[in-house]
Amino acid sequence: KLILFFMYTATIILLIICCIVAIISAIWFNCCIRNNIQQRINRTMGSSRNIIALKSIMHKELHRFMRIWVQTLVPPAITISLYFVIFGSLIGSRIGEMGGFDYMSFIVPGLIMMSVITNSYSNVASSFFSAKWQRNVEEMLVAPVPNWVIVAGYVGGGMARGMLVGSIVTLVSLFFV
């Protein structure tokens, strides 16, 4: 019985020591993290740095999809043309009017929004994937730039591609409506 008592006591003492070590290490870690965050905030406080970083990321994104415009801007126009031919001409003649509009005019806003949303999302997703694949996402995360600036730059590039594709699709839809 005495041996069991010492084993239980030793176990309890070890648990208490482990808890004390865990608490001390958590406090120390929290102080280091808080100090690191404070230093990072102090480094990135300049709004001019954030604007420069945002412009740089957006410029890189615009340059990326404009460099391969045949792959990023032409396929949406071809896809929408096929939608107009298949759904508009072949099926639309059988459906007739929808809410006072002919079927071709009825599907135009949906097709424009479909292409804008698809291309905006694919731009941001492919940019993040290529940054991860090329291992330059670590360089951006280590830079003294807040995360929201990085995300805003990628989203801004996606919005620019979406607006460009939306205007191209709108011009293509004028030929069919």
N, C-alpha and C positions, 0 to 999 in steps of 0.2 A: 504493500500500500504506500509505503514511503517513496518507492521508486516512481510509482504513478503520479504521486503528488509533485515530485520534482520535475517529471516530464511535462505535466500540465503547466507548472509554474514556468519552466523554461520556454515552453511554447508561447505562453501569454507574454512573457518578457520579450521574446523575439518578435511577436506581433506588434507590441508597443514600440519597440525599436524601429521596426520597419515602417510603422505609421509615422513616427517622428521624422525618420529619414525622408519619407515621401512628402511630408508637409514642408520640410526645410527645402528639399529640391524643387517642389512646386513654387514656393515663394521665390527662391533664387531664379528659377526659370522665368517666372512671371516678371520679375524685375529686369532680367536681361531682355526679354521680349519687349516689354514696355519701353526700355531704354533704346532698343533698336528701332522700334516704331517711331519714337520721338525723334531720333536722329534722321530717319527716313523722311519724316514730315518736314523737319528743318531743311533737309536738302531739296525737297520738292516744293517748297512754299512759293517759289517764284511762278506767278501765273504766266509769265512770258515763256518760261521753259515748257510749261504744259501746252501752251499754244503752239510752240515750235514742234514739240513732239507730236501733237495732234495733226498738224499740217504735214509733217514728215510721213506719218503712217498713212494718212489719206492719200498723199501724193504717190506713195509706193503702191497702194491698192489701185488707184486710178491707172497708173502706169502698167500695173500687172495685167489688168483686164483689157486695156486698150492696146497693149502690145500683141495680144492674141485675139483681136477683134473678130477675126473670121470664126473663131471657136466660141466666142462669148456673145456676140451681137447678131450674127447671121442666123444661127439655129433657131432662136425664138421667132424670128420673122418667118422662117420656113415652116415651123411647127404651127404657128397661128394660121398661116395660109392653108395648111392641110386641114386644120379644124374648120376653117370657113368653107372649104370645098366639101368636106365630108358632112359636117353637121349643118352647115348653112344651106348649101345647094341641094344636097341629096335628101337629107332628113327634113330640113326647114320647109321645103315645098309641100311636104305631106302634113306638117303641123299647122301651118297657117299663121294667124296673128295671136300674139300674147299680150294682153293688156293694152291693146290699141297700137301695138308696134308689130312689124313683121319680125319673123323669128331671127333673121340675121342681125337686125338692130337690137333685138332683145339680148342676144348672147355676147355682143361686143364688150360691154363693161366687165362681164365675168371673165372673158378671155384675156382682157388687158390686165386685170388684177391677178389672174392666175400666173401670167408670165412675169409680172412685176414681183410678186411674192416669191415665186420659185427661183428667179434669178438673184434676187437680193439674198435669200437664204443660202443658196448654193455658193454665192461669192464669199460670204463670211465663213461658211463651213469649209470650203476648199482652201481659203487663205489660212485658217487655223490649222488645218490638216497639213498643208504644205510647210507651214512654219514649224510644226512638230516634226515632220518628216526630215526637213533640212536642218533640224536642230538649232534654229535661230530664235525659237520662242524663249529659250533660257536667257539669251542675251537681252531680250526686251524685259523679261521679268526681273533681271538683275539691275537694269538701268534705273536711275533715280526718277522714275516716272510713275505716277499713281496708276493703279490697275484700270480705273475708270477711263483714263485717257487712252489707254491701249484699246479697250473695248469700243470706246467712242470712235476711234480712228477706223477700226475694222467695220463698224456699223455704218459709218459715214461712207466708206468705200462701197459697201453693199447698197446703201441708199442711192448713191450716184449711178451704180450699174442698173439698179431697178428703174430709176427714172429714165435713163437712156433707153433701156429696153422697152419701157412703157411708151415712150414717144415713138420709137420705131414701130411697135405693134399698132399704135394708133394710126400712124401713116399707112401701114399695110391694110388696116381695116377700112380705110377710106376708099380703097380700090374695090372692096367687096360689098360695101353698103351703099 
